[in-house]
Amino acid sequence: MDINIDLIFKVLMLIVIIGISVKAIKFITSVVFKIALVLFIILLVYKMFI
């Protein structure tokens, strides 16, 4: 009985860790994308006026 509970706990812990890392990666990529988009727009406006 203890082995089953331990195994379930380890699997659930692995799922939680994977879920958190996926969310962290998505958050980081969205932040990087927003920064790149802002820089792109600034450069576009800069090139239009100069």
C-alpha positions as CSV (number, residue, x, y, z in Angstrom):
1,M,0.0,0.0,0.0
2,D,2.8,2.4,0.9
3,I,4.6,1.7,-2.4
4,N,1.4,2.7,-4.4
5,I,0.9,5.9,-2.5
6,D,4.6,6.8,-2.9
7,L,4.5,6.1,-6.6
8,I,1.4,8.2,-7.1
9,F,3.0,11.0,-5.1
10,K,6.1,10.9,-7.3
11,V,4.0,10.9,-10.5
12,L,1.9,13.8,-9.3
13,M,5.0,15.7,-8.2
14,L,6.5,15.2,-11.7
15,I,3.3,16.4,-13.4
16,V,3.2,19.5,-11.2
17,I,6.9,20.3,-11.9
18,I,6.3,19.9,-15.7
19,G,3.2,22.1,-15.5
20,I,5.0,24.8,-13.6
21,S,8.0,24.8,-16.0
22,V,5.7,24.9,-19.1
23,K,3.8,27.9,-17.6
24,A,7.1,29.6,-16.8
25,I,8.4,29.0,-20.3
26,K,5.2,30.4,-21.8
27,F,5.3,33.4,-19.5
28,I,9.0,34.1,-20.5
29,T,8.3,33.7,-24.2
30,S,5.3,36.0,-24.0
31,V,7.3,38.7,-22.2
32,V,10.2,38.4,-24.8
33,F,7.6,38.6,-27.6
34,K,6.1,41.8,-26.2
35,I,9.5,43.4,-25.8
36,A,10.4,42.4,-29.4
37,L,7.1,43.8,-30.7
38,V,7.6,47.1,-28.9
39,L,11.2,47.4,-30.3
40,F,10.0,46.5,-33.8
41,I,7.2,49.2,-33.7
42,I,9.7,51.8,-32.4
43,L,12.2,50.9,-35.2
44,L,9.4,51.1,-37.7
45,V,8.3,54.5,-36.6
46,Y,11.9,55.6,-36.4
47,K,12.6,54.6,-40.0
48,M,9.4,56.2,-41.2
49,F,10.3,59.6,-39.8
50,I,14.0,59.6,-40.5
